[in-house]
């Protein structure tokens, strides 16, 4: 089953982050600990490491988009696997 890669919460006061750039593209394999994107918070630009392993199936939040912590940024799973609507 595909799993959501969500906007992390880097600190107690962080409520949202803006995706600066994706370091992986759809179809790329990712492992736990791989840097998949950069996110800008109100204090810094930070690398985001994956806590999931599999294939980056779908990026649903492009660079430049701001998301609240916990919102889905992308889906990770097995190639060809369906993602939730």
PDB file with SEQRES, HELIX, SHEET and CRYST1 records, atoms N, CA, C and O in Angstrom:
SEQRES   1 A   85  UNK UNK UNK UNK UNK UNK UNK UNK UNK UNK UNK UNK UNK          
SEQRES   2 A   85  UNK UNK UNK UNK UNK UNK UNK UNK UNK UNK UNK UNK UNK          
SEQRES   3 A   85  UNK UNK UNK UNK UNK UNK UNK UNK UNK UNK UNK UNK UNK          
SEQRES   4 A   85  UNK UNK UNK UNK UNK UNK UNK UNK UNK UNK UNK UNK UNK          
SEQRES   5 A   85  UNK UNK UNK UNK UNK UNK UNK UNK UNK UNK UNK UNK UNK          
SEQRES   6 A   85  UNK UNK UNK UNK UNK UNK UNK UNK UNK UNK UNK UNK UNK          
SEQRES   7 A   85  UNK UNK UNK UNK UNK UNK UNK                                  
SHEET    1 AA1 4 UNK A   3  UNK A   6  0                                        
SHEET    2 AA1 4 UNK A  72  UNK A  77 -1                                        
SHEET    3 AA1 4 UNK A  54  UNK A  59 -1                                        
SHEET    4 AA1 4 UNK A  29  UNK A  30 -1                                        
SHEET    1 AA2 4 UNK A  45  UNK A  49  0                                        
SHEET    2 AA2 4 UNK A  35  UNK A  40 -1                                        
SHEET    3 AA2 4 UNK A  16  UNK A  22 -1                                        
SHEET    4 AA2 4 UNK A  66  UNK A  68 -1                                        
CRYST1    1.000    1.000    1.000  90.00  90.00  90.00 P 1           1          
ATOM      1  N   UNK A   1       0.837  -1.183   0.000  1.00  0.00           N  
ATOM      2  CA  UNK A   1       0.000   0.000   0.000  1.00  0.00           C  
ATOM      3  C   UNK A   1       0.884   1.250   0.000  1.00  0.00           C  
ATOM      4  O   UNK A   1       1.833   1.347   0.778  1.00  0.00           O  
ATOM      5  N   UNK A   2       0.572   2.180  -0.858  1.00  0.00           N  
ATOM      6  CA  UNK A   2       1.345   3.420  -0.938  1.00  0.00           C  
ATOM      7  C   UNK A   2       1.233   4.191   0.373  1.00  0.00           C  
ATOM      8  O   UNK A   2       0.190   4.191   1.028  1.00  0.00           O  
ATOM      9  N   UNK A   3       2.323   4.843   0.735  1.00  0.00           N  
ATOM     10  CA  UNK A   3       2.362   5.628   1.970  1.00  0.00           C  
ATOM     11  C   UNK A   3       2.625   7.094   1.639  1.00  0.00           C  
ATOM     12  O   UNK A   3       3.325   7.416   0.680  1.00  0.00           O  
ATOM     13  N   UNK A   4       2.050   7.967   2.451  1.00  0.00           N  
ATOM     14  CA  UNK A   4       2.203   9.409   2.254  1.00  0.00           C  
ATOM     15  C   UNK A   4       3.516   9.896   2.852  1.00  0.00           C  
ATOM     16  O   UNK A   4       3.861   9.553   3.983  1.00  0.00           O  
ATOM     17  N   UNK A   5       4.237  10.693   2.089  1.00  0.00           N  
ATOM     18  CA  UNK A   5       5.391  11.437   2.592  1.00  0.00           C  
ATOM     19  C   UNK A   5       4.841  12.803   2.965  1.00  0.00           C  
ATOM     20  O   UNK A   5       4.358  13.538   2.103  1.00  0.00           O  
ATOM     21  N   UNK A   6       4.910  13.146   4.239  1.00  0.00           N  
ATOM     22  CA  UNK A   6       4.241  14.353   4.726  1.00  0.00           C  
ATOM     23  C   UNK A   6       5.228  15.441   5.155  1.00  0.00           C  
ATOM     24  O   UNK A   6       6.400  15.177   5.424  1.00  0.00           O  
ATOM     25  N   UNK A   7       4.713  16.670   5.208  1.00  0.00           N  
ATOM     26  CA  UNK A   7       5.522  17.803   5.654  1.00  0.00           C  
ATOM     27  C   UNK A   7       5.936  17.568   7.102  1.00  0.00           C  
ATOM     28  O   UNK A   7       5.085  17.436   7.981  1.00  0.00           O  
ATOM     29  N   UNK A   8       7.239  17.516   7.349  1.00  0.00           N  
ATOM     30  CA  UNK A   8       7.696  17.284   8.723  1.00  0.00           C  
ATOM     31  C   UNK A   8       7.533  18.528   9.597  1.00  0.00           C  
ATOM     32  O   UNK A   8       7.340  19.643   9.111  1.00  0.00           O  
ATOM     33  N   UNK A   9       7.617  18.293  10.882  1.00  0.00           N  
ATOM     34  CA  UNK A   9       7.590  19.395  11.848  1.00  0.00           C  
ATOM     35  C   UNK A   9       8.982  19.443  12.475  1.00  0.00           C  
ATOM     36  O   UNK A   9       9.347  18.567  13.259  1.00  0.00           O  
ATOM     37  N   UNK A  10       9.758  20.475  12.125  1.00  0.00           N  
ATOM     38  CA  UNK A  10      11.147  20.575  12.581  1.00  0.00           C  
ATOM     39  C   UNK A  10      11.287  21.165  13.975  1.00  0.00           C  
ATOM     40  O   UNK A  10      12.337  21.012  14.599  1.00  0.00           O  
ATOM     41  N   UNK A  11      10.274  21.823  14.470  1.00  0.00           N  
ATOM     42  CA  UNK A  11      10.348  22.424  15.800  1.00  0.00           C  
ATOM     43  C   UNK A  11       8.964  22.627  16.359  1.00  0.00           C  
ATOM     44  O   UNK A  11       7.968  22.509  15.645  1.00  0.00           O  
ATOM     45  N   UNK A  12       8.904  22.934  17.642  1.00  0.00           N  
ATOM     46  CA  UNK A  12       7.616  23.083  18.317  1.00  0.00           C  
ATOM     47  C   UNK A  12       6.767  24.212  17.736  1.00  0.00           C  
ATOM     48  O   UNK A  12       5.539  24.140  17.759  1.00  0.00           O  
ATOM     49  N   UNK A  13       7.410  25.243  17.222  1.00  0.00           N  
ATOM     50  CA  UNK A  13       6.649  26.389  16.729  1.00  0.00           C  
ATOM     51  C   UNK A  13       6.363  26.318  15.225  1.00  0.00           C  
ATOM     52  O   UNK A  13       5.622  27.146  14.696  1.00  0.00           O  
ATOM     53  N   UNK A  14       6.942  25.342  14.544  1.00  0.00           N  
ATOM     54  CA  UNK A  14       6.726  25.224  13.096  1.00  0.00           C  
ATOM     55  C   UNK A  14       5.299  24.782  12.810  1.00  0.00           C  
ATOM     56  O   UNK A  14       4.825  23.780  13.347  1.00  0.00           O  
ATOM     57  N   UNK A  15       4.620  25.545  11.956  1.00  0.00           N  
ATOM     58  CA  UNK A  15       3.258  25.206  11.563  1.00  0.00           C  
ATOM     59  C   UNK A  15       3.146  24.861  10.091  1.00  0.00           C  
ATOM     60  O   UNK A  15       2.244  24.123   9.692  1.00  0.00           O  
ATOM     61  N   UNK A  16       4.074  25.398   9.261  1.00  0.00           N  
ATOM     62  CA  UNK A  16       4.047  25.134   7.826  1.00  0.00           C  
ATOM     63  C   UNK A  16       5.438  25.286   7.248  1.00  0.00           C  
ATOM     64  O   UNK A  16       6.329  25.858   7.877  1.00  0.00           O  
ATOM     65  N   UNK A  17       5.614  24.766   6.039  1.00  0.00           N  
ATOM     66  CA  UNK A  17       6.881  24.902   5.337  1.00  0.00           C  
ATOM     67  C   UNK A  17       6.626  25.034   3.853  1.00  0.00           C  
ATOM     68  O   UNK A  17       5.585  24.611   3.350  1.00  0.00           O  
ATOM     69  N   UNK A  18       7.585  25.624   3.153  1.00  0.00           N  
ATOM     70  CA  UNK A  18       7.494  25.800   1.711  1.00  0.00           C  
ATOM     71  C   UNK A  18       8.540  24.913   1.048  1.00  0.00           C  
ATOM     72  O   UNK A  18       9.714  24.935   1.418  1.00  0.00           O  
ATOM     73  N   UNK A  19       8.101  24.134   0.067  1.00  0.00           N  
ATOM     74  CA  UNK A  19       9.033  23.271  -0.652  1.00  0.00           C  
ATOM     75  C   UNK A  19       9.898  24.145  -1.559  1.00  0.00           C  
ATOM     76  O   UNK A  19       9.393  24.833  -2.446  1.00  0.00           O  
ATOM     77  N   UNK A  20      11.211  24.104  -1.321  1.00  0.00           N  
ATOM     78  CA  UNK A  20      12.159  24.885  -2.120  1.00  0.00           C  
ATOM     79  C   UNK A  20      12.496  24.123  -3.396  1.00  0.00           C  
ATOM     80  O   UNK A  20      12.438  24.682  -4.491  1.00  0.00           O  
ATOM     81  N   UNK A  21      12.848  22.842  -3.253  1.00  0.00           N  
ATOM     82  CA  UNK A  21      13.185  22.021  -4.421  1.00  0.00           C  
ATOM     83  C   UNK A  21      13.067  20.548  -4.069  1.00  0.00           C  
ATOM     84  O   UNK A  21      13.248  20.151  -2.918  1.00  0.00           O  
ATOM     85  N   UNK A  22      12.763  19.755  -5.070  1.00  0.00           N  
ATOM     86  CA  UNK A  22      12.758  18.300  -4.944  1.00  0.00           C  
ATOM     87  C   UNK A  22      14.113  17.781  -5.394  1.00  0.00           C  
ATOM     88  O   UNK A  22      14.618  18.200  -6.436  1.00  0.00           O  
ATOM     89  N   UNK A  23      14.709  16.878  -4.629  1.00  0.00           N  
ATOM     90  CA  UNK A  23      15.992  16.265  -4.969  1.00  0.00           C  
ATOM     91  C   UNK A  23      15.786  14.929  -5.686  1.00  0.00           C  
ATOM     92  O   UNK A  23      16.722  14.389  -6.277  1.00  0.00           O  
ATOM     93  N   UNK A  24      14.578  14.405  -5.634  1.00  0.00           N  
ATOM     94  CA  UNK A  24      14.201  13.170  -6.330  1.00  0.00           C  
ATOM     95  C   UNK A  24      13.044  13.508  -7.253  1.00  0.00           C  
ATOM     96  O   UNK A  24      12.346  14.502  -7.052  1.00  0.00           O  
ATOM     97  N   UNK A  25      12.844  12.672  -8.271  1.00  0.00           N  
ATOM     98  CA  UNK A  25      11.728  12.882  -9.194  1.00  0.00           C  
ATOM     99  C   UNK A  25      10.848  11.632  -9.200  1.00  0.00           C  
ATOM    100  O   UNK A  25      11.258  10.565  -8.741  1.00  0.00           O  
ATOM    101  N   UNK A  26       9.644  11.782  -9.721  1.00  0.00           N  
ATOM    102  CA  UNK A  26       8.729  10.650  -9.791  1.00  0.00           C  
ATOM    103  C   UNK A  26       9.409   9.490 -10.517  1.00  0.00           C  
ATOM    104  O   UNK A  26      10.043   9.676 -11.556  1.00  0.00           O  
ATOM    105  N   UNK A  27       9.268   8.299  -9.955  1.00  0.00           N  
ATOM    106  CA  UNK A  27       9.886   7.107 -10.529  1.00  0.00           C  
ATOM    107  C   UNK A  27      11.209   6.742  -9.900  1.00  0.00           C  
ATOM    108  O   UNK A  27      11.687   5.623 -10.084  1.00  0.00           O  
ATOM    109  N   UNK A  28      11.824   7.670  -9.150  1.00  0.00           N  
ATOM    110  CA  UNK A  28      13.099   7.385  -8.485  1.00  0.00           C  
ATOM    111  C   UNK A  28      12.882   6.470  -7.289  1.00  0.00           C  
ATOM    112  O   UNK A  28      11.861   6.551  -6.605  1.00  0.00           O  
ATOM    113  N   UNK A  29      13.855   5.601  -7.047  1.00  0.00           N  
ATOM    114  CA  UNK A  29      13.859   4.791  -5.832  1.00  0.00           C  
ATOM    115  C   UNK A  29      14.387   5.643  -4.692  1.00  0.00           C  
ATOM    116  O   UNK A  29      15.316   6.431  -4.865  1.00  0.00           O  
ATOM    117  N   UNK A  30      13.779   5.473  -3.519  1.00  0.00           N  
ATOM    118  CA  UNK A  30      14.278   6.180  -2.340  1.00  0.00           C  
ATOM    119  C   UNK A  30      14.424   5.189  -1.190  1.00  0.00           C  
ATOM    120  O   UNK A  30      13.676   4.218  -1.082  1.00  0.00           O  
ATOM    121  N   UNK A  31      15.385   5.456  -0.356  1.00  0.00           N  
ATOM    122  CA  UNK A  31      15.631   4.658   0.840  1.00  0.00           C  
ATOM    123  C   UNK A  31      15.466   5.542   2.060  1.00  0.00           C  
ATOM    124  O   UNK A  31      15.525   6.768   1.964  1.00  0.00           O  
ATOM    125  N   UNK A  32      15.263   4.925   3.190  1.00  0.00           N  
ATOM    126  CA  UNK A  32      15.176   5.692   4.429  1.00  0.00           C  
ATOM    127  C   UNK A  32      16.473   6.464   4.605  1.00  0.00           C  
ATOM    128  O   UNK A  32      17.562   5.909   4.464  1.00  0.00           O  
ATOM    129  N   UNK A  33      16.346   7.747   4.913  1.00  0.00           N  
ATOM    130  CA  UNK A  33      17.512   8.601   5.118  1.00  0.00           C  
ATOM    131  C   UNK A  33      17.934   9.384   3.886  1.00  0.00           C  
ATOM    132  O   UNK A  33      18.747  10.301   4.003  1.00  0.00           O  
ATOM    133  N   UNK A  34      17.405   9.050   2.694  1.00  0.00           N  
ATOM    134  CA  UNK A  34      17.724   9.820   1.492  1.00  0.00           C  
ATOM    135  C   UNK A  34      17.130  11.223   1.598  1.00  0.00           C  
ATOM    136  O   UNK A  34      16.004  11.394   2.065  1.00  0.00           O  
ATOM    137  N   UNK A  35      17.894  12.221   1.162  1.00  0.00           N  
ATOM    138  CA  UNK A  35      17.364  13.583   1.097  1.00  0.00           C  
ATOM    139  C   UNK A  35      16.471  13.649  -0.138  1.00  0.00           C  
ATOM    140  O   UNK A  35      16.935  13.424  -1.256  1.00  0.00           O  
ATOM    141  N   UNK A  36      15.186  13.957   0.065  1.00  0.00           N  
ATOM    142  CA  UNK A  36      14.233  13.989  -1.046  1.00  0.00           C  
ATOM    143  C   UNK A  36      13.847  15.398  -1.464  1.00  0.00           C  
ATOM    144  O   UNK A  36      13.384  15.603  -2.585  1.00  0.00           O  
ATOM    145  N   UNK A  37      14.033  16.383  -0.571  1.00  0.00           N  
ATOM    146  CA  UNK A  37      13.659  17.757  -0.898  1.00  0.00           C  
ATOM    147  C   UNK A  37      14.289  18.726   0.089  1.00  0.00           C  
ATOM    148  O   UNK A  37      14.863  18.324   1.101  1.00  0.00           O  
ATOM    149  N   UNK A  38      14.170  20.020  -0.230  1.00  0.00           N  
ATOM    150  CA  UNK A  38      14.528  21.092   0.692  1.00  0.00           C  
ATOM    151  C   UNK A  38      13.249  21.837   1.044  1.00  0.00           C  
ATOM    152  O   UNK A  38      12.412  22.101   0.181  1.00  0.00           O  
ATOM    153  N   UNK A  39      13.109  22.173   2.323  1.00  0.00           N  
ATOM    154  CA  UNK A  39      11.936  22.896   2.807  1.00  0.00           C  
ATOM    155  C   UNK A  39      12.403  24.152   3.529  1.00  0.00           C  
ATOM    156  O   UNK A  39      13.351  24.116   4.313  1.00  0.00           O  
ATOM    157  N   UNK A  40      11.720  25.269   3.254  1.00  0.00           N  
ATOM    158  CA  UNK A  40      12.005  26.522   3.941  1.00  0.00           C  
ATOM    159  C   UNK A  40      10.977  26.726   5.048  1.00  0.00           C  
ATOM    160  O   UNK A  40       9.770  26.666   4.816  1.00  0.00           O  
ATOM    161  N   UNK A  41      11.478  26.966   6.248  1.00  0.00           N  
ATOM    162  CA  UNK A  41      10.619  27.308   7.377  1.00  0.00           C  
ATOM    163  C   UNK A  41      10.777  28.799   7.632  1.00  0.00           C  
ATOM    164  O   UNK A  41      11.448  29.493   6.869  1.00  0.00           O  
ATOM    165  N   UNK A  42      10.167  29.290   8.693  1.00  0.00           N  
ATOM    166  CA  UNK A  42      10.326  30.708   9.016  1.00  0.00           C  
ATOM    167  C   UNK A  42      11.730  31.024   9.524  1.00  0.00           C  
ATOM    168  O   UNK A  42      12.084  32.192   9.685  1.00  0.00           O  
ATOM    169  N   UNK A  43      12.540  29.979   9.779  1.00  0.00           N  
ATOM    170  CA  UNK A  43      13.866  30.205  10.339  1.00  0.00           C  
ATOM    171  C   UNK A  43      15.023  29.746   9.465  1.00  0.00           C  
ATOM    172  O   UNK A  43      16.123  30.286   9.585  1.00  0.00           O  
ATOM    173  N   UNK A  44      14.810  28.755   8.581  1.00  0.00           N  
ATOM    174  CA  UNK A  44      15.928  28.195   7.824  1.00  0.00           C  
ATOM    175  C   UNK A  44      15.427  27.353   6.655  1.00  0.00           C  
ATOM    176  O   UNK A  44      14.244  27.024   6.565  1.00  0.00           O  
ATOM    177  N   UNK A  45      16.368  27.008   5.753  1.00  0.00           N  
ATOM    178  CA  UNK A  45      16.109  26.030   4.706  1.00  0.00           C  
ATOM    179  C   UNK A  45      16.746  24.719   5.171  1.00  0.00           C  
ATOM    180  O   UNK A  45      17.925  24.674   5.521  1.00  0.00           O  
ATOM    181  N   UNK A  46      15.936  23.651   5.165  1.00  0.00           N  
ATOM    182  CA  UNK A  46      16.389  22.375   5.712  1.00  0.00           C  
ATOM    183  C   UNK A  46      16.201  21.257   4.699  1.00  0.00           C  
ATOM    184  O   UNK A  46      15.255  21.270   3.911  1.00  0.00           O  
ATOM    185  N   UNK A  47      17.119  20.282   4.728  1.00  0.00           N  
ATOM    186  CA  UNK A  47      16.954  19.064   3.940  1.00  0.00           C  
ATOM    187  C   UNK A  47      15.920  18.186   4.618  1.00  0.00           C  
ATOM    188  O   UNK A  47      15.875  18.107   5.845  1.00  0.00           O  
ATOM    189  N   UNK A  48      15.086  17.525   3.821  1.00  0.00           N  
ATOM    190  CA  UNK A  48      14.107  16.581   4.346  1.00  0.00           C  
ATOM    191  C   UNK A  48      14.542  15.191   3.922  1.00  0.00           C  
ATOM    192  O   UNK A  48      14.673  14.903   2.732  1.00  0.00           O  
ATOM    193  N   UNK A  49      14.767  14.325   4.918  1.00  0.00           N  
ATOM    194  CA  UNK A  49      15.124  12.937   4.667  1.00  0.00           C  
ATOM    195  C   UNK A  49      13.870  12.086   4.691  1.00  0.00           C  
ATOM    196  O   UNK A  49      12.948  12.334   5.468  1.00  0.00           O  
ATOM    197  N   UNK A  50      13.848  11.077   3.828  1.00  0.00           N  
ATOM    198  CA  UNK A  50      12.704  10.170   3.782  1.00  0.00           C  
ATOM    199  C   UNK A  50      12.729   9.230   4.975  1.00  0.00           C  
ATOM    200  O   UNK A  50      13.783   8.739   5.381  1.00  0.00           O  
ATOM    201  N   UNK A  51      11.550   8.991   5.526  1.00  0.00           N  
ATOM    202  CA  UNK A  51      11.418   7.955   6.550  1.00  0.00           C  
ATOM    203  C   UNK A  51      10.735   6.727   5.936  1.00  0.00           C  
ATOM    204  O   UNK A  51      10.370   5.783   6.637  1.00  0.00           O  
ATOM    205  N   UNK A  52      10.573   6.768   4.597  1.00  0.00           N  
ATOM    206  CA  UNK A  52       9.947   5.676   3.848  1.00  0.00           C  
ATOM    207  C   UNK A  52      10.935   5.106   2.846  1.00  0.00           C  
ATOM    208  O   UNK A  52      11.926   5.749   2.500  1.00  0.00           O  
ATOM    209  N   UNK A  53      10.658   3.888   2.382  1.00  0.00           N  
ATOM    210  CA  UNK A  53      11.489   3.253   1.375  1.00  0.00           C  
ATOM    211  C   UNK A  53      10.590   2.741   0.262  1.00  0.00           C  
ATOM    212  O   UNK A  53       9.523   2.188   0.527  1.00  0.00           O  
ATOM    213  N   UNK A  54      11.015   2.923  -0.984  1.00  0.00           N  
ATOM    214  CA  UNK A  54      10.245   2.456  -2.127  1.00  0.00           C  
ATOM    215  C   UNK A  54      10.507   3.330  -3.331  1.00  0.00           C  
ATOM    216  O   UNK A  54      11.614   3.835  -3.519  1.00  0.00           O  
ATOM    217  N   UNK A  55       9.475   3.508  -4.150  1.00  0.00           N  
ATOM    218  CA  UNK A  55       9.545   4.336  -5.349  1.00  0.00           C  
ATOM    219  C   UNK A  55       8.711   5.585  -5.130  1.00  0.00           C  
ATOM    220  O   UNK A  55       7.602   5.514  -4.601  1.00  0.00           O  
ATOM    221  N   UNK A  56       9.248   6.732  -5.537  1.00  0.00           N  
ATOM    222  CA  UNK A  56       8.485   7.977  -5.463  1.00  0.00           C  
ATOM    223  C   UNK A  56       7.433   7.924  -6.572  1.00  0.00           C  
ATOM    224  O   UNK A  56       7.732   8.170  -7.741  1.00  0.00           O  
ATOM    225  N   UNK A  57       6.206   7.599  -6.188  1.00  0.00           N  
ATOM    226  CA  UNK A  57       5.133   7.368  -7.146  1.00  0.00           C  
ATOM    227  C   UNK A  57       4.544   8.654  -7.695  1.00  0.00           C  
ATOM    228  O   UNK A  57       4.311   8.768  -8.899  1.00  0.00           O  
ATOM    229  N   UNK A  58       4.301   9.622  -6.825  1.00  0.00           N  
ATOM    230  CA  UNK A  58       3.606  10.846  -7.244  1.00  0.00           C  
ATOM    231  C   UNK A  58       3.989  11.998  -6.329  1.00  0.00           C  
ATOM    232  O   UNK A  58       3.890  11.884  -5.107  1.00  0.00           O  
ATOM    233  N   UNK A  59       4.421  13.099  -6.912  1.00  0.00           N  
ATOM    234  CA  UNK A  59       4.650  14.342  -6.171  1.00  0.00           C  
ATOM    235  C   UNK A  59       3.361  15.141  -6.276  1.00  0.00           C  
ATOM    236  O   UNK A  59       2.942  15.506  -7.375  1.00  0.00           O  
ATOM    237  N   UNK A  60       2.731  15.415  -5.146  1.00  0.00           N  
ATOM    238  CA  UNK A  60       1.464  16.155  -5.166  1.00  0.00           C  
ATOM    239  C   UNK A  60       1.636  17.617  -4.768  1.00  0.00           C  
ATOM    240  O   UNK A  60       0.701  18.407  -4.904  1.00  0.00           O  
ATOM    241  N   UNK A  61       2.812  17.983  -4.281  1.00  0.00           N  
ATOM    242  CA  UNK A  61       3.093  19.367  -3.891  1.00  0.00           C  
ATOM    243  C   UNK A  61       4.382  19.801  -4.583  1.00  0.00           C  
ATOM    244  O   UNK A  61       5.468  19.394  -4.170  1.00  0.00           O  
ATOM    245  N   UNK A  62       4.280  20.619  -5.625  1.00  0.00           N  
ATOM    246  CA  UNK A  62       5.472  21.036  -6.360  1.00  0.00           C  
ATOM    247  C   UNK A  62       6.302  22.062  -5.587  1.00  0.00           C  
ATOM    248  O   UNK A  62       5.850  22.626  -4.590  1.00  0.00           O  
ATOM    249  N   UNK A  63       7.519  22.290  -6.067  1.00  0.00           N  
ATOM    250  CA  UNK A  63       8.372  23.331  -5.489  1.00  0.00           C  
ATOM    251  C   UNK A  63       7.617  24.650  -5.510  1.00  0.00           C  
ATOM    252  O   UNK A  63       6.936  24.981  -6.481  1.00  0.00           O  
ATOM    253  N   UNK A  64       7.751  25.396  -4.420  1.00  0.00           N  
ATOM    254  CA  UNK A  64       7.074  26.680  -4.288  1.00  0.00           C  
ATOM    255  C   UNK A  64       5.791  26.606  -3.487  1.00  0.00           C  
ATOM    256  O   UNK A  64       5.277  27.631  -3.039  1.00  0.00           O  
ATOM    257  N   UNK A  65       5.267  25.399  -3.300  1.00  0.00           N  
ATOM    258  CA  UNK A  65       4.010  25.251  -2.553  1.00  0.00           C  
ATOM    259  C   UNK A  65       4.274  25.219  -1.056  1.00  0.00           C  
ATOM    260  O   UNK A  65       5.247  24.619  -0.598  1.00  0.00           O  
ATOM    261  N   UNK A  66       3.390  25.877  -0.294  1.00  0.00           N  
ATOM    262  CA  UNK A  66       3.460  25.894   1.166  1.00  0.00           C  
ATOM    263  C   UNK A  66       2.404  24.948   1.711  1.00  0.00           C  
ATOM    264  O   UNK A  66       1.246  24.974   1.296  1.00  0.00           O  
ATOM    265  N   UNK A  67       2.834  24.103   2.660  1.00  0.00           N  
ATOM    266  CA  UNK A  67       1.945  23.114   3.272  1.00  0.00           C  
ATOM    267  C   UNK A  67       2.024  23.192   4.779  1.00  0.00           C  
ATOM    268  O   UNK A  67       3.060  23.559   5.335  1.00  0.00           O  
ATOM    269  N   UNK A  68       0.941  22.852   5.438  1.00  0.00           N  
ATOM    270  CA  UNK A  68       0.939  22.734   6.890  1.00  0.00           C  
ATOM    271  C   UNK A  68       1.640  21.433   7.268  1.00  0.00           C  
ATOM    272  O   UNK A  68       1.647  20.480   6.489  1.00  0.00           O  
ATOM    273  N   UNK A  69       2.229  21.392   8.458  1.00  0.00           N  
ATOM    274  CA  UNK A  69       2.888  20.184   8.942  1.00  0.00           C  
ATOM    275  C   UNK A  69       1.885  19.032   8.930  1.00  0.00           C  
ATOM    276  O   UNK A  69       0.745  19.178   9.371  1.00  0.00           O  
ATOM    277  N   UNK A  70       2.325  17.895   8.422  1.00  0.00           N  
ATOM    278  CA  UNK A  70       1.476  16.710   8.357  1.00  0.00           C  
ATOM    279  C   UNK A  70       0.738  16.541   7.038  1.00  0.00           C  
ATOM    280  O   UNK A  70       0.199  15.465   6.776  1.00  0.00           O  
ATOM    281  N   UNK A  71       0.697  17.584   6.189  1.00  0.00           N  
ATOM    282  CA  UNK A  71       0.022  17.467   4.895  1.00  0.00           C  
ATOM    283  C   UNK A  71       0.876  16.636   3.933  1.00  0.00           C  
ATOM    284  O   UNK A  71       2.105  16.648   4.007  1.00  0.00           O  
ATOM    285  N   UNK A  72       0.207  15.920   3.035  1.00  0.00           N  
ATOM    286  CA  UNK A  72       0.881  15.043   2.083  1.00  0.00           C  
ATOM    287  C   UNK A  72       1.611  15.832   1.009  1.00  0.00           C  
ATOM    288  O   UNK A  72       1.046  16.725   0.378  1.00  0.00           O  
ATOM    289  N   UNK A  73       2.889  15.482   0.813  1.00  0.00           N  
ATOM    290  CA  UNK A  73       3.716  16.095  -0.218  1.00  0.00           C  
ATOM    291  C   UNK A  73       3.901  15.169  -1.408  1.00  0.00           C  
ATOM    292  O   UNK A  73       4.026  15.620  -2.546  1.00  0.00           O  
ATOM    293  N   UNK A  74       3.918  13.860  -1.132  1.00  0.00           N  
ATOM    294  CA  UNK A  74       4.163  12.865  -2.179  1.00  0.00           C  
ATOM    295  C   UNK A  74       3.721  11.494  -1.678  1.00  0.00           C  
ATOM    296  O   UNK A  74       3.429  11.304  -0.497  1.00  0.00           O  
ATOM    297  N   UNK A  75       3.681  10.544  -2.616  1.00  0.00           N  
ATOM    298  CA  UNK A  75       3.332   9.157  -2.287  1.00  0.00           C  
ATOM    299  C   UNK A  75       4.492   8.248  -2.652  1.00  0.00           C  
ATOM    300  O   UNK A  75       5.110   8.402  -3.705  1.00  0.00           O  
ATOM    301  N   UNK A  76       4.784   7.291  -1.761  1.00  0.00           N  
ATOM    302  CA  UNK A  76       5.872   6.336  -1.939  1.00  0.00           C  
ATOM    303  C   UNK A  76       5.287   4.929  -1.841  1.00  0.00           C  
ATOM    304  O   UNK A  76       4.451   4.651  -0.981  1.00  0.00           O  
ATOM    305  N   UNK A  77       5.740   4.045  -2.736  1.00  0.00           N  
ATOM    306  CA  UNK A  77       5.266   2.655  -2.703  1.00  0.00           C  
ATOM    307  C   UNK A  77       5.997   1.825  -3.732  1.00  0.00           C  
ATOM    308  O   UNK A  77       7.137   2.120  -4.088  1.00  0.00           O  
ATOM    309  N   UNK A  78       5.332   0.777  -4.211  1.00  0.00           N  
ATOM    310  CA  UNK A  78       5.897  -0.082  -5.247  1.00  0.00           C  
ATOM    311  C   UNK A  78       5.503   0.460  -6.625  1.00  0.00           C  
ATOM    312  O   UNK A  78       4.427   1.040  -6.774  1.00  0.00           O  
ATOM    313  N   UNK A  79       6.364   0.277  -7.632  1.00  0.00           N  
ATOM    314  CA  UNK A  79       6.015   0.760  -8.971  1.00  0.00           C  
ATOM    315  C   UNK A  79       4.661   0.205  -9.425  1.00  0.00           C  
ATOM    316  O   UNK A  79       4.388  -0.987  -9.280  1.00  0.00           O  
ATOM    317  N   UNK A  80       3.818   1.085  -9.977  1.00  0.00           N  
ATOM    318  CA  UNK A  80       2.521   0.698 -10.465  1.00  0.00           C  
ATOM    319  C   UNK A  80       1.422   0.639  -9.409  1.00  0.00           C  
ATOM    320  O   UNK A  80       0.252   0.421  -9.727  1.00  0.00           O  
ATOM    321  N   UNK A  81       1.804   0.831  -8.174  1.00  0.00           N  
ATOM    322  CA  UNK A  81       0.827   0.768  -7.086  1.00  0.00           C  
ATOM    323  C   UNK A  81      -0.106   1.973  -7.151  1.00  0.00           C  
ATOM    324  O   UNK A  81       0.325   3.079  -7.476  1.00  0.00           O  
ATOM    325  N   UNK A  82      -1.384   1.760  -6.843  1.00  0.00           N  
ATOM    326  CA  UNK A  82      -2.354   2.858  -6.853  1.00  0.00           C  
ATOM    327  C   UNK A  82      -2.166   3.730  -5.620  1.00  0.00           C  
ATOM    328  O   UNK A  82      -1.826   3.250  -4.539  1.00  0.00           O  
ATOM    329  N   UNK A  83      -2.398   5.027  -5.815  1.00  0.00           N  
ATOM    330  CA  UNK A  83      -2.307   5.958  -4.697  1.00  0.00           C  
ATOM    331  C   UNK A  83      -3.723   6.446  -4.364  1.00  0.00           C  
ATOM    332  O   UNK A  83      -4.576   6.509  -5.249  1.00  0.00           O  
ATOM    333  N   UNK A  84      -3.978   6.789  -3.099  1.00  0.00           N  
ATOM    334  CA  UNK A  84      -5.302   7.302  -2.732  1.00  0.00           C  
ATOM    335  C   UNK A  84      -5.619   8.608  -3.467  1.00  0.00           C  
ATOM    336  O   UNK A  84      -4.726   9.388  -3.799  1.00  0.00           O  
ATOM    337  N   UNK A  85      -6.883   8.818  -3.705  1.00  0.00           N  
ATOM    338  CA  UNK A  85      -7.322  10.021  -4.428  1.00  0.00           C  
ATOM    339  C   UNK A  85      -7.118  11.263  -3.595  1.00  0.00           C  
ATOM    340  O   UNK A  85      -7.431  12.366  -4.044  1.00  0.00           O  
TER     341      UNK A  85                                                      
END                                                                             
